[in-house]
Amino acid sequence: MKNAQQPGSAVLTAEIGVIGGTGFYQIPELTEVQRTRLETPFGAPSSAISIGTLHDRRVAFISRHDEDHHLLPSELPARANIWAFKSLGVRQILTVSAVGSLRKEMAPLHAVIPDQLIDRTRGRHATFFGNGIVGHVAFADPFDPTLSEALATAASEVGVTTHRGGTLVVIDGPAFSTRAESKLYRSWDAAIIGMTALPEAKLAREAELCYGSLCFVTDYDTWHETEADVSSELILQHLRQNADNARQTISGAVASLGPPPNDCECHSALAGAIITRRDLVPVETQRKLQLLLEPHWGPSDSEGARDRYA
């Protein structure tokens, strides 16, 4: 792991990670900010990471699409983003996303705190496992309830109409849905549609980190018969109105959060999840995933002696 710190500087750490979506490229309220560029076993994160203090908590911020928004949803280095947070000591991740609404009551400029996901993506790197190791984490409830409640409460306190719960459909993009697809997702009782929460949420679970999502509605997707069809122009107009609400909501959520409880299931997601026998996992794979495996298996073998892992 390479870090862009100056020689002799203190090791950078954070408790809370924030991933900013479209229109949310920085947290101006952060103080004592240091910016760093990390290299992970899965490449570089989406952007330089800003690490600072917010309400006496150490917070690390990543701009999901980079600060000049040049990364497609399917191009996002989600594994690198989550790995970077894990390496910094982050235990809780708050994310902000722009979404389309699939329900009339969830209107543009409203906030939705989803509690379920449907994965309609294809070909994205959705796991840290592979290359000789298999792990199956539980993912029945993808969002951490403590983070979701903190986000919902903070959004309401900002004055945003907030909807607690709802299923988020994640598609590849970058094109928006066809009218038939939008009506299909409504028939599944989904609430909102976006392009970025997966594989983020799956990877956060594999990394044993809590994950919560703050979704701001920008449009009615394409199902609504009387509203204008979704377009980039419409979304950007609403994003500008949502950006300040997003920053205030994240600030309020950070202020309200305490350390995660010791019995949080997110932080033991790998316990019993790894199926492959340790002695059969290639040493190079063990080294690559040491950050995830060490709490369960101990340090990797620097000499590569496979028989020591039996």
Secondary structure as the mmCIF struct_conf table of DSSP 4:
data_model
#
loop_
_struct_conf.conf_type_id
_struct_conf.id
_struct_conf.beg_label_comp_id
_struct_conf.beg_label_asym_id
_struct_conf.beg_label_seq_id
_struct_conf.end_label_comp_id
_struct_conf.end_label_asym_id
_struct_conf.end_label_seq_id
STRN STRN1 LYS A 2 ASN A 3
HELX_LH_PP_P HELX_LH_PP_P1 GLN A 5 GLN A 6
TURN_TY1_P TURN_TY1_P1 PRO A 7 GLY A 8
HELX_LH_PP_P HELX_LH_PP_P2 SER A 9 LEU A 12
BEND BEND1 GLU A 15 GLU A 15
STRN STRN2 ILE A 16 GLY A 20
TURN_TY1_P TURN_TY1_P2 THR A 22 GLY A 23
TURN_TY1_P TURN_TY1_P3 PRO A 28 GLU A 29
STRN STRN3 THR A 31 THR A 36
STRN STRN4 LEU A 38 GLU A 39
STRN STRN5 THR A 40 THR A 40
TURN_TY1_P TURN_TY1_P4 PRO A 41 PHE A 42
STRN STRN6 GLY A 43 GLY A 43
BEND BEND2 SER A 46 SER A 47
HELX_LH_PP_P HELX_LH_PP_P3 ALA A 48 ALA A 48
STRN STRN7 ILE A 49 LEU A 54
TURN_TY1_P TURN_TY1_P5 HIS A 55 ASP A 56
STRN STRN8 ARG A 57 SER A 63
TURN_TY1_P TURN_TY1_P6 ARG A 64 HIS A 69
HELX_RH_3T_P HELX_RH_3T_P1 PRO A 73 GLU A 75
HELX_RH_AL_P HELX_RH_AL_P1 ALA A 78 LEU A 88
TURN_TY1_P TURN_TY1_P7 GLY A 89 GLY A 89
STRN STRN9 GLN A 92 SER A 101
BEND BEND3 LEU A 102 ARG A 103
TURN_TY1_P TURN_TY1_P8 LYS A 104 GLU A 105
BEND BEND4 MET A 106 MET A 106
TURN_TY1_P TURN_TY1_P9 PRO A 108 LEU A 109
STRN STRN10 ALA A 111 ILE A 113
STRN STRN11 GLN A 116 ARG A 120
BEND BEND5 GLY A 123 GLY A 123
BEND BEND6 PHE A 128 PHE A 128
BEND BEND7 ASN A 131 GLY A 132
STRN STRN12 GLY A 135 GLY A 135
BEND BEND8 ALA A 140 ASP A 141
BEND BEND9 PHE A 143 PHE A 143
HELX_RH_AL_P HELX_RH_AL_P2 PRO A 145 VAL A 158
TURN_TY1_P TURN_TY1_P10 GLY A 159 GLY A 159
STRN STRN13 THR A 162 ARG A 164
STRN STRN14 THR A 167 ILE A 171
BEND BEND10 PRO A 174 ALA A 175
HELX_LH_PP_P HELX_LH_PP_P4 PHE A 176 THR A 178
HELX_RH_AL_P HELX_RH_AL_P3 ARG A 179 SER A 187
TURN_TY1_P TURN_TY1_P11 TRP A 188 ASP A 189
STRN STRN15 ILE A 192 GLY A 194
BEND BEND11 MET A 195 THR A 196
HELX_RH_AL_P HELX_RH_AL_P4 ALA A 197 GLU A 206
TURN_TY1_P TURN_TY1_P12 ALA A 207 GLU A 208
STRN STRN16 CYS A 210 ASP A 219
TURN_TY1_P TURN_TY1_P13 ASP A 221 TRP A 223
BEND BEND12 GLU A 225 GLU A 227
HELX_LH_PP_P HELX_LH_PP_P5 ALA A 228 VAL A 230
HELX_RH_AL_P HELX_RH_AL_P5 SER A 232 SER A 256
HELX_LH_PP_P HELX_LH_PP_P6 PRO A 259 PRO A 261
TURN_TY1_P TURN_TY1_P14 ASN A 262 ASP A 263
HELX_RH_3T_P HELX_RH_3T_P2 GLU A 265 SER A 268
TURN_TY1_P TURN_TY1_P15 ALA A 269 ALA A 273
STRN STRN17 ILE A 274 ILE A 274
BEND BEND13 THR A 276 THR A 276
HELX_RH_3T_P HELX_RH_3T_P3 ARG A 278 LEU A 280
BEND BEND14 VAL A 281 VAL A 281
HELX_RH_AL_P HELX_RH_AL_P6 VAL A 283 LYS A 288
TURN_TY1_P TURN_TY1_P16 LEU A 289 LEU A 289
HELX_RH_AL_P HELX_RH_AL_P7 GLN A 290 TRP A 297
BEND BEND15 PRO A 299 PRO A 299
TURN_TY1_P TURN_TY1_P17 SER A 302 GLU A 303
HELX_RH_3T_P HELX_RH_3T_P4 ARG A 306 TYR A 309
#
